Amino acid sequence: MWGFCLDFNAPELFQIVVQYDEDKQSGKAVILSPESVYSLDLESIKPLSAPPEFVYGARVSPLNHPEIEGRIARIFWHFDKKRYYYKIEINGKIKSRRYFAEELTEI
């Protein structure tokens, strides 16, 4: 399942999109990606109806700069546009520009 994290006690996950499994016995969301050791209350995750077009770690290239290669480092949810956007890491640095799916191609 995919959703975005609303738990400010998990600073590296707060307001980013996470992949998770539900543990119904404990009422917890076990975070699968980005790689995490978190188990959060299910109420801390707002479910999203469809998965993102790209997943964490996917190798991508911006369409306007095909010579640049990076990987998906962060996935966010754009509340006004109701769609995913991505931050990519190139040579160990996360670019400040946000990319929508149609601006990226998977390598």
trRosetta pair geometry for C-beta under 8 A, 3 or more apart (Angstrom, degrees):
i j d omega theta_ij theta_ji phi_ij phi_ji
1 19 7.1 145 77 -159 41 59
1 20 5.7 -41 73 71 93 72
1 21 6.9 130 21 -99 96 34
1 22 6.8 33 15 -27 145 93
1 47 6.3 -49 175 -129 118 103
2 17 6.2 7 -174 -177 101 105
2 18 7.3 169 -148 86 58 40
2 19 5.6 -32 -95 -101 73 66
2 20 7.7 131 -102 21 26 74
2 47 7.4 97 85 -157 49 63
2 48 4.8 -47 107 56 96 109
2 50 7.6 -22 55 107 134 27
2 51 5.0 139 -19 -111 144 63
2 52 6.7 178 -149 -14 157 80
3 17 7.2 178 100 -147 22 67
3 18 6.4 -21 69 60 68 82
3 20 6.6 -44 33 27 103 119
3 29 7.7 -75 51 -147 134 155
3 45 4.2 86 98 172 142 97
3 46 5.3 173 -172 80 105 42
3 47 4.4 -63 -89 -101 117 34
3 48 5.3 173 -101 -4 46 79
4 15 6.5 8 172 -156 115 34
4 16 6.6 -161 -144 108 86 18
4 17 5.1 -51 -91 -92 80 56
4 18 7.0 122 -122 11 30 78
4 45 7.3 155 73 -154 28 63
4 46 5.3 -14 56 56 80 99
4 48 6.8 72 -18 -44 83 114
4 76 7.6 53 -119 -155 127 49
4 77 4.8 -95 -54 5 144 131
5 10 6.2 -79 173 79 141 126
5 13 4.2 7 59 144 173 99
5 14 5.8 -106 108 -105 109 27
5 15 6.7 -68 74 -14 79 19
5 16 6.1 5 30 54 108 62
5 17 7.9 179 -3 -105 80 12
5 18 5.3 59 -44 -9 105 127
5 40 7.0 112 -135 17 103 174
5 44 6.3 7 -155 146 71 95
5 45 6.1 -31 -100 -101 55 71
6 14 7.5 43 -154 -142 16 70
6 15 7.6 65 -101 -73 45 56
6 44 5.4 -156 62 -166 80 57
6 45 7.1 -172 15 -84 88 20
6 46 5.9 76 -31 -22 120 100
7 10 4.7 48 100 17 111 104
7 13 6.8 17 64 89 98 113
7 14 6.4 -117 81 -93 50 80
7 40 5.3 -138 -15 -145 158 134
7 41 7.4 136 -85 41 129 87
7 44 3.7 12 -52 -159 108 132
7 45 8.0 -25 -16 -54 105 61
8 11 7.1 28 -176 -86 56 63
8 14 5.1 53 -110 -113 50 139
10 13 4.2 -13 128 44 117 112
10 14 6.0 158 83 -49 70 77
10 38 5.5 46 -127 -121 138 148
10 40 6.3 -63 -28 -84 148 126
10 44 7.7 88 13 164 125 145
11 14 5.6 -32 -134 2 33 119
12 36 7.7 179 95 -110 118 107
13 16 5.8 -114 -161 49 46 103
13 18 5.9 16 -155 -65 113 131
13 31 6.8 -85 -109 -114 149 156
13 34 7.8 -160 -100 42 85 98
13 36 6.7 41 -72 -112 125 150
13 38 6.3 -61 -23 7 153 167
13 40 7.8 -136 97 -45 154 145
15 76 7.0 10 144 -132 84 98
16 34 7.6 -9 122 -1 140 114
16 74 5.7 -92 -131 -160 129 93
16 75 6.3 100 -177 69 90 58
16 76 5.9 -70 -124 -90 63 68
17 48 7.1 -15 -133 -7 108 149
17 52 6.3 98 129 -45 159 130
17 75 4.0 -61 52 107 120 104
17 76 6.2 -169 -14 -101 96 15
17 77 5.7 117 -69 -40 103 90
17 84 6.6 -9 -40 -123 161 105
18 29 7.9 97 104 142 132 128
18 31 5.2 -56 -175 -134 133 100
18 32 7.7 131 169 44 85 64
18 33 6.9 170 -158 87 62 48
18 34 7.1 -83 -117 11 77 63
18 36 7.4 -21 -140 5 121 152
18 45 6.8 -91 62 -122 119 114
19 31 7.5 98 74 -164 52 60
19 32 4.5 -60 103 67 97 106
19 33 4.4 22 38 47 114 90
19 51 7.8 27 -103 -130 105 104
19 55 7.5 10 -41 -142 141 105
19 56 7.8 -124 1 4 117 115
20 29 4.3 18 167 177 148 102
20 30 6.0 150 -161 72 84 44
20 31 5.2 -43 -98 -102 96 45
20 32 5.9 177 -98 4 32 87
20 40 7.9 -64 -125 44 150 103
20 45 6.1 -85 35 -118 156 164
21 29 7.3 153 73 -159 36 58
21 30 4.9 -17 60 58 90 103
21 32 6.3 79 -15 -43 90 116
22 28 7.8 154 -157 86 50 43
22 29 6.2 -34 -100 -105 57 66
22 30 7.8 -179 -91 16 8 82
22 42 6.4 37 -128 -104 97 122
23 26 4.7 7 116 40 117 101
23 27 7.3 -38 90 24 78 16
23 28 4.7 0 53 61 114 87
23 29 7.5 -168 16 -87 81 17
23 30 5.6 75 -28 -26 111 108
23 39 7.4 -9 17 -152 138 114
24 27 7.1 29 -160 -76 33 45
26 39 7.6 -2 109 168 144 129
27 41 6.6 -2 130 -143 96 72
27 42 5.6 -102 176 2 67 113
28 39 4.6 18 169 172 139 97
28 40 6.5 140 -160 72 82 28
28 41 6.4 -66 -112 -99 61 32
28 42 6.6 -166 -138 -41 11 78
29 39 7.1 166 77 -161 44 52
29 40 5.0 -21 57 66 98 85
29 41 7.2 19 9 106 92 17
29 42 5.1 124 -42 -98 95 58
29 44 6.9 -133 28 63 128 94
29 45 4.8 62 -43 -8 172 143
30 38 7.9 160 -152 100 41 58
30 39 5.3 -15 -102 -111 66 85
31 34 7.9 -7 162 58 116 49
31 36 4.0 -21 105 77 128 136
31 37 7.9 2 63 49 109 11
31 38 4.4 32 15 69 133 97
31 39 7.2 -138 5 -79 81 36
31 40 6.8 55 -41 2 105 104
32 36 7.6 30 55 41 6 97
33 36 7.3 158 -119 3 17 96
33 55 6.9 36 110 -178 156 101
33 56 4.7 -161 168 31 121 136
33 57 8.0 -87 -154 -2 133 109
34 56 4.8 164 -98 -124 76 160
34 74 7.8 -42 -47 -104 139 53
35 56 7.7 -159 -18 125 69 149
40 44 4.4 -89 159 65 123 140
40 45 6.4 121 92 -38 125 99
41 44 4.9 102 66 -11 80 103
42 45 6.1 -65 -161 38 45 103
48 51 7.8 118 97 -91 113 29
48 77 6.7 -155 -88 -99 134 135
51 55 7.8 -14 169 -80 117 95
52 55 6.6 144 75 -81 107 51
52 75 5.3 -78 -66 -155 168 143
52 84 4.4 114 -121 -109 99 171
52 86 7.8 117 -177 -72 138 104
52 101 7.7 -176 -177 -79 79 117
53 84 6.7 -170 12 63 85 136
53 101 4.0 67 38 -126 152 135
54 58 4.6 -132 -168 55 96 151
54 60 6.2 -4 -132 -65 153 135
54 72 5.0 167 134 -65 120 149
54 75 7.5 -171 84 -95 85 117
54 86 6.1 9 64 -85 130 151
54 101 6.7 175 -9 -117 98 87
54 104 6.6 -31 -39 100 149 144
54 106 6.7 176 -108 -80 104 104
55 58 5.3 109 57 -36 63 113
55 72 6.7 154 99 68 28 148
55 75 7.9 -45 -140 -48 33 146
56 72 5.6 -130 -123 102 32 106
56 73 7.6 49 -143 -138 81 16
56 75 6.7 -101 -67 -14 79 114
57 71 5.6 -17 -154 180 34 124
57 72 6.3 -34 20 59 21 87
58 71 6.5 155 75 -154 35 73
58 72 4.7 30 45 5 86 118
58 106 5.9 -58 172 -123 117 104
59 69 6.4 1 -174 -174 100 102
59 70 7.4 168 -150 93 59 29
59 71 5.4 -41 -95 -95 53 80
59 106 6.8 89 80 -164 64 67
59 107 4.2 -67 120 53 107 110
60 69 7.6 158 84 -153 33 58
60 70 6.1 -28 67 71 78 76
60 71 6.8 121 18 -119 80 28
60 72 6.2 67 -2 -49 127 83
60 86 7.7 40 45 126 166 155
60 88 6.1 -112 69 -111 115 133
60 104 4.5 -3 -176 -174 132 118
60 105 6.5 147 -156 74 77 36
60 106 5.7 -49 -99 -102 75 47
60 107 6.3 -170 -99 -8 17 89
61 65 7.3 -132 177 94 85 67
61 66 5.3 57 147 -141 134 52
61 67 7.9 143 -156 44 123 14
61 68 5.9 145 -146 83 81 63
61 69 5.3 -39 -85 -99 96 60
61 70 7.3 133 -93 22 46 72
61 104 7.0 140 70 -156 35 70
61 105 5.5 -25 61 62 86 89
61 107 5.6 85 -18 -60 104 107
62 65 4.7 33 75 44 112 88
62 66 7.5 -122 80 -70 57 38
62 68 5.9 11 27 69 98 121
62 88 7.6 -145 -51 24 93 155
62 99 6.4 -130 -105 -108 95 139
62 103 6.1 -16 -146 153 81 89
62 104 6.1 -51 -102 -100 46 65
63 66 6.9 6 -150 -68 31 84
63 102 7.8 -36 -7 147 146 56
63 103 5.7 -128 19 -166 106 45
63 104 6.8 -130 -26 -86 85 14
63 105 5.8 97 -79 -19 82 104
64 103 7.2 -25 -5 -160 99 91
65 68 4.4 26 123 10 114 116
66 105 7.6 -3 -114 44 90 130
68 90 6.2 -32 -173 -117 104 145
69 90 7.3 134 86 -123 42 95
69 107 6.0 21 -133 -48 108 161
70 73 7.8 -59 161 -23 111 102
70 88 3.8 92 108 161 140 115
70 89 5.5 166 -171 75 106 40
70 90 4.0 -68 -91 -74 113 79
70 95 7.3 -61 -104 -9 170 118
71 88 6.5 151 70 -156 26 82
71 89 5.4 -22 60 56 81 95
72 75 6.6 24 174 -60 119 93
72 86 5.4 -66 -131 -157 97 126
72 87 7.8 99 -159 71 58 48
72 88 6.2 -53 -97 -104 39 73
72 89 7.9 27 118 13 7 86
73 87 5.4 -62 67 101 97 90
73 88 6.1 121 5 -148 95 22
73 89 3.9 95 -55 -30 132 106
73 94 5.0 -123 84 -108 157 107
74 86 6.9 149 83 -160 59 52
74 87 4.0 14 52 43 106 114
74 94 6.8 46 -2 -148 114 138
75 84 5.9 -21 -170 -161 99 114
75 85 7.7 156 -156 82 54 36
75 86 5.7 -21 -105 -104 65 74
75 87 7.9 -136 -63 22 29 74
76 84 7.1 137 76 -157 45 62
76 85 5.3 -23 66 65 96 84
76 86 7.5 -177 22 -81 77 26
76 87 7.3 59 -11 -17 109 97
76 98 7.2 -55 44 -135 129 126
77 82 7.9 -4 -179 -141 94 36
77 83 7.7 174 -152 95 62 19
77 84 6.3 -44 -101 -100 56 56
77 85 7.9 144 -112 21 11 76
78 81 4.3 5 113 47 126 103
78 82 7.0 -72 88 -12 79 14
78 83 5.5 -6 47 61 110 66
78 84 7.3 153 5 -128 88 5
78 85 5.3 65 -41 -10 111 115
79 82 7.2 15 -171 -73 26 56
83 100 6.7 34 119 -140 127 109
83 101 7.7 -103 169 1 117 108
84 100 7.5 129 92 -140 62 66
84 101 6.6 63 77 -44 103 105
85 98 4.6 33 154 171 130 115
85 99 6.4 157 -167 75 81 36
85 100 5.3 -50 -108 -86 85 62
86 98 6.9 138 64 -163 37 68
86 99 4.9 -35 65 68 93 92
86 100 7.6 145 16 -101 85 16
86 101 7.6 95 -9 -75 119 56
86 104 6.6 -15 56 -26 143 154
87 94 5.3 31 151 -174 119 110
87 95 6.5 -170 -166 65 77 71
87 96 8.0 -21 -135 -133 109 16
87 97 7.9 148 -125 81 70 46
87 98 6.3 -49 -77 -108 73 66
87 99 7.6 148 -89 19 26 87
88 94 7.2 163 92 -146 28 64
88 95 5.6 10 66 26 78 114
88 99 6.5 16 -17 12 109 135
88 104 7.6 156 -59 -110 135 131
89 92 6.8 -7 177 -136 107 8
89 93 6.6 163 -153 80 71 27
89 94 5.0 -41 -92 -89 78 65
89 95 7.5 -165 -95 -3 26 75
90 93 6.2 -29 67 64 67 81
90 95 6.1 40 11 -43 109 105
99 103 4.6 -136 -159 84 91 121
99 104 5.2 82 149 -46 138 109
100 103 5.3 89 57 5 67 107
100 104 7.9 -163 93 0 35 94
101 104 6.3 -78 -154 42 34 100
